[in-house]
C-alpha cells in the first residue's frame, strides 16, 4: 500500500510539473530589428522575452548554437573532428550529470525556472520549424539540463581547470602555476568627478574569439516585468552576460586565481585501480567515454577510460593516476545569477545577486546612474588547509587537502567601491592593482590559499601610463585610451610572457643574421597602427611564439620564452617578410586583415595592446585576425538619468553569409568606431526596419551552399 501511495504521489508531482511548464505563445513576443539587424525583443513577461531572445539568436546563428549543444552532449567531435574532441573530453571529465542529478530539481527559483523553460522552448520550436538546418540527429529536442550543462562547461573553462587537465594529459607535471594567457579583456568604470562632461562611464571591452559559439551575440530584451537589458551573450545563454539596463551596467574580465587542485594518487602495488585514502584502499570508479570523431568524410570511433575518486575526476597518464578538483564542479546556478544581475536596479540589488556566488570566477567591473563604481575579483574559493602549497601537486592519499564545497563569503574577496580616485580598471592583471596606487588593495590582507595572480599585464601597465596624465578626462580622451595601440613605453613585460623584451633585444654579436631585424626594432615606436611600418615583422614573429606556447602549454616555462624559440620566430618572420614583401618594413595593414567572406579590411593591433589583435595565416602573405577585441560597449549614465550607449560587433548581427548584417559592422570595428544603441522602446519602434513575431519573419534564410569557389578556399585553408 505504501508503495502504491508513493507511486501515486510521484505521478501527481509529475503532472503538476508538466502543468507548471506553461508554453509561450509566440504571438505574444515581438522581435524588432534595427538598422544593424540587432534584435530588440518585447514581451509582457520575462519568460516570453527569454523565448524571443533564443529564437532571434537561432535566426542569426543556429550553427554555433548547435555546436554548443553538441559539446554539451560530448558530440562536438562529430562535426569538428579532433578539435571538437577536446571539449567533448572536458564535458565527460567534469561529469556534470552527477551534479545535475543531485541539484537540478531544487536549485532554481520558480521565476528563473520559467525563463529557463521558455528559452528551451524557443530553441526547440526553432529547430522543429527549420528541420533542414539541424546538423545532426539527436540534438533536438533539447532540455533545460543540457542548457545548464553548458553553463557548467563554461565555468570549468573560465576557471582554467582546462589548463591543469591539459598538463595531466601531456605528462607535464612539474607545475600548476597560472597558465600562459594569450587573450584577455579590459573593463573600466569612471565616476562623474573623473569625467569632464560629468557622466558616469562603464567600458566593456572583452577579448574573445571573434566568432563561433564563444563569440558574442548582441541583443536587447525588454519585458513588462522590469527586464530591460542591452548587451552580449554566448550561444546557449538564456540571459545577457555583459551590458547595461536603464540603471546600471557591468562587464567581466577573466581573473587567474588558483581555482583547480591536482592530486597524485598513491596506487596499490598489486591490486588494479585501488588507491590509498586516509589509510584505506579504495577502488576507483571506472568511466568509459565513447566518441565518433569526424576525420574527412567518415566518423572514427574513439574510446578512452577515465575514473572517479573521492577527489573528483581521475586521469591516468604515463606516470600515474592524477585527480583534479575545482569549484566549478559544485554549483549549477550560474545562469540564474546572471539573470538576477540583469534584473538588478541598483548597486544593493546587484551585490545581492553576486551573493549567490554561483560564478566560479571572473572579475566584475560595475557602474550605475547613481555614480557608483565597483570592482570585485569574484570567484568560488574553498576553505583550504594552509599547511599545504596549493600552487603545486597535492598528495592524493589524505582528506586533509580534499576541501568541502563550502566557499568563502563575498566579503572576503578583493573588492573596491567608489575609490577617491574616481576610476577602476582591470586588464587581466592582479586585483591588487585596480585604481590609483594609493588606494590599491594589499595582497597580505587576503587568504593566500586563494592564489590571486600578483602580476601586471602590458595592458594594465599601459593603462596606468595613460590615465595618470589625466586629472580629469573627456569622453573622447577615454576613447583614445580604450583604443590605444601602443605597448607600454618602458617595457614589453606581461606575466603572460615575462621576457618578451628579450625578443626585441637580441645580441647581434651572437646572432649577426638578425642585426637588420634589430635595426628595425630600434626605429619602432612600439605602435601597432595600420600604417606602422616597423610593427609587422614583430607581429609575425609573435604568431610563431604563440604557436609554441599552445604546443607547450604544460611545460615548466612559467611564462618565459626560451631563447631558441624567439630566435627561430624572428628568423622565420624575416624570411617570411623578404619572401612576400621583398623588405622588412611594410605597413602592418598590408600584412594583417579583418576578413569575412569577400570583405577584407586592413587592421591594426597586436597581442597585449589595449586594443589588441591576434592573427593567424590564411594564405601566403596575408594574415587574418581571429581573436582580440570582440563585443565592445561604452555606456554613459548622465546626471539626468539618460543612458547613452555605443557598441560595435566585429562582424555584424548575423552569422549567416546571405544576411546583409553578416559584415556590415566590420568597417566600424576595423576603424575603431562605434554605433549608437538605445534602451528606449519608443525610439526603437520609430526606427524599426523589421517587426514580427517568432516564426513569422518574411525573410527566409536558405542553407549555405558550397560553391566551387568556397570549396577551393576550404581546400587551400586545410592544406595550409
Secondary structure, 3 states (H helix, E strand, C coil): CHHHHHHHHHHHHHHHHHHHCCCCCHHHEEEEECCCCCEEEEECCHHHHHHHHHHHHHHHHHHHHHHHHHHHCCCCHHHHCHHHHHHHHHHHHHCHHHHHHHHHHHHCCHHHHHHHHHHHHHHHHHHHHCHHHCCCCCCCCCCHHHHHHHHHHHHHHHCCHHHHHHHHHCCCCCCCCCCCCCCCEEEEEECHHHECCCCEEEEEEEEEECCCCCCCEEEEEEECCCCEEEEEECCCCCCCCEEEECCEEEEEECCCCCCCEEEECCECCCCCCEEEECCEEEECEEEEEEEEEEECCEEEEEEEEEEECCCCEEEEECCEEEEEECHHHHCCCHHHHHHHHHHCCCHHHHHHHHCCCCCCCCEEEEEECCCCEEEEECCCCECCCCCCCCCCCEECCCHHHCCCCCECCHHHCCEEECCCCCEEEECCCCCCCCCCHHHCCCHHHCCHHHCCCCCCCHHHHHHHHHHCCCCCECHHHHHHHHCCCECCCCCCCCCCCCCHHHHHCCCCCCCHHHHHHHHHHHHCCCECCCCCCCHHHHHHHHHHHHHHHHHCCCCCCCCCCCHHHHHHHHHHHHHHHHHHHCCCCCCHHHCEEEEECCEEEECCCCCCCCCCEEEEEEECCEEEEEEEEEEEEEEEECCCCCEEEEEECCCCCCCCCCCCCCCCCHHHHHCCCCEEECCCHHHHHHCCCEEECCCCCCCCCCCCCCCHHHHHHHHHHHHC
